[in-house]
Amino acid sequence: MVPSRYALAQLNIARLRAPLDSDELAGFVAALEPINALADSAPGFIWRLTGGDGAADATSERFFGETNLLLNMSVWRDLAALNDFVFRGPHVEVMRQRRSWFFPMAEIYTALWWVPANVMPTIADAEERMLHLRAHGPTPHVFNFREPFPAPDGVATPLA
């Protein structure tokens, strides 16, 4: 198989129920490093956003300028690799606990889009993609797990 000239960027956001240093979020904070380490070593993983302050995670970064809105942004080889990490293995257990750490989101909170290989998205890119997805729904510009689009070069195949 010919490798794609594109990689898959993913963004998910969550609204905190309490400050990161609170007892209520201690389980989430404790899970960050091990889950990030699993992602970093997962097949198909390419990159993830870390803190501009030198932190190993992105909890210090702001999305839409909000202090209680966390973001996770990473880049993967393809949709299958991202899907395997998100919905299989230890990450699933962390996802099961999300309601105890985050408020339910009324708006769309996950976005996927293709980036040229070796180009890492910025928070500004992610904000633009999220706003586009919320306004227009899934398109080749930005989409979700339920309605994926292939890479622009057609090499990477969407998850069936």
BELJO-V219597 format. One record per residue. RES is the residue in three letters. PHI is phi as a letter, one per 40 degrees, with the letter a starting at -180 (NA if undefined). OMEGA is omega in whole degrees, 0 to 359 (NA if undefined). D_LAST is the distance of its C-alpha to the last C-alpha in Angstrom with 1 decimal. Layout:
RES_PHI_OMEGA_D_LAST, RES_PHI_OMEGA_D_LAST
This chain:
MET_NA_178_17.8, VAL_c_179_19.5, PRO_c_179_18.9, SER_c_173_17.9, ARG_c_182_20.8, TYR_b_174_18.8, ALA_b_184_17.7, LEU_c_174_15.9, ALA_c_176_18.4, GLN_b_176_17.9, LEU_b_165_20.5, ASN_b_181_21.2, ILE_b_180_24.6, ALA_a_180_26.6, ARG_c_183_30.1, LEU_c_174_32.4, ARG_c_184_34.5, ALA_a_176_37.3, PRO_c_181_38.4, LEU_d_181_36.8, ASP_c_181_40.1, SER_c_175_40.4, ASP_c_182_40.4, GLU_c_182_37.6, LEU_b_182_35.2, ALA_d_179_36.5, GLY_c_178_33.6, PHE_c_181_31.1, VAL_c_179_33.4, ALA_c_181_33.8, ALA_c_185_30.0, LEU_d_184_29.5, GLU_c_180_30.9, PRO_c_180_29.2, ILE_c_177_25.7, ASN_c_178_26.3, ALA_c_176_27.5, LEU_c_178_24.4, ALA_c_183_22.2, ASP_d_182_24.7, SER_b_182_24.3, ALA_c_175_20.6, PRO_d_178_18.7, GLY_g_179_17.5, PHE_c_178_19.8, ILE_b_188_22.1, TRP_a_169_24.1, ARG_a_178_24.9, LEU_c_172_27.5, THR_b_185_30.7, GLY_c_175_33.9, GLY_c_179_36.1, ASP_c_180_38.9, GLY_g_180_37.9, ALA_c_180_36.1, ALA_c_177_33.3, ASP_b_185_31.1, ALA_b_183_30.8, THR_c_179_32.6, SER_c_181_35.4, GLU_c_181_33.4, ARG_b_178_33.5, PHE_b_186_30.9, PHE_f_177_32.3, GLY_g_184_35.6, GLU_c_182_35.2, THR_c_181_36.6, ASN_b_179_34.6, LEU_b_179_31.2, LEU_c_174_29.4, LEU_b_172_26.7, ASN_b_180_24.3, MET_b_180_23.0, SER_a_179_21.5, VAL_b_184_19.8, TRP_b_179_17.2, ARG_d_183_16.3, ASP_a_182_12.6, LEU_c_180_9.9, ALA_c_180_9.1, ALA_c_178_12.8, LEU_c_180_13.4, ASN_d_179_10.9, ASP_d_180_12.7, PHE_c_186_16.0, VAL_c_191_15.7, PHE_b_177_14.3, ARG_b_176_15.9, GLY_g_187_19.5, PRO_c_180_22.6, HIS_c_181_21.0, VAL_c_181_19.9, GLU_c_177_23.6, VAL_c_179_24.6, MET_c_180_22.1, ARG_c_182_23.7, GLN_c_188_27.0, ARG_d_181_26.2, ARG_c_177_28.0, SER_c_182_31.2, TRP_b_187_31.0, PHE_b_173_29.5, PHE_c_173_30.2, PRO_c_181_27.4, MET_c_176_26.3, ALA_c_181_26.8, GLU_c_173_25.2, ILE_c_184_21.7, TYR_b_178_21.8, THR_b_179_18.6, ALA_b_178_17.8, LEU_b_176_15.7, TRP_a_181_16.9, TRP_c_175_17.3, VAL_b_174_20.7, PRO_d_179_22.6, ALA_d_180_22.7, ASN_g_174_25.7, VAL_b_180_26.0, MET_c_182_25.8, PRO_c_176_25.5, THR_b_176_28.4, ILE_c_177_28.9, ALA_c_175_30.0, ASP_d_182_26.8, ALA_c_179_24.9, GLU_c_179_27.2, GLU_c_181_26.9, ARG_c_180_23.1, MET_c_179_23.2, LEU_c_179_25.9, HIS_c_179_24.0, LEU_c_179_20.9, ARG_c_183_23.4, ALA_c_190_25.3, HIS_b_184_22.7, GLY_g_182_19.3, PRO_c_177_16.1, THR_a_175_16.9, PRO_c_180_16.4, HIS_c_180_19.3, VAL_a_187_17.7, PHE_a_181_14.7, ASN_b_180_13.0, PHE_c_183_10.1, ARG_c_182_9.6, GLU_b_182_10.0, PRO_c_175_9.2, PHE_b_178_10.9, PRO_c_175_11.2, ALA_d_181_14.4, PRO_d_178_17.5, ASP_c_176_18.1, GLY_g_183_14.8, VAL_c_181_14.6, ALA_c_183_12.0, THR_c_177_8.5, PRO_c_177_6.2, LEU_c_180_3.8, ALA_c_NA_0.0
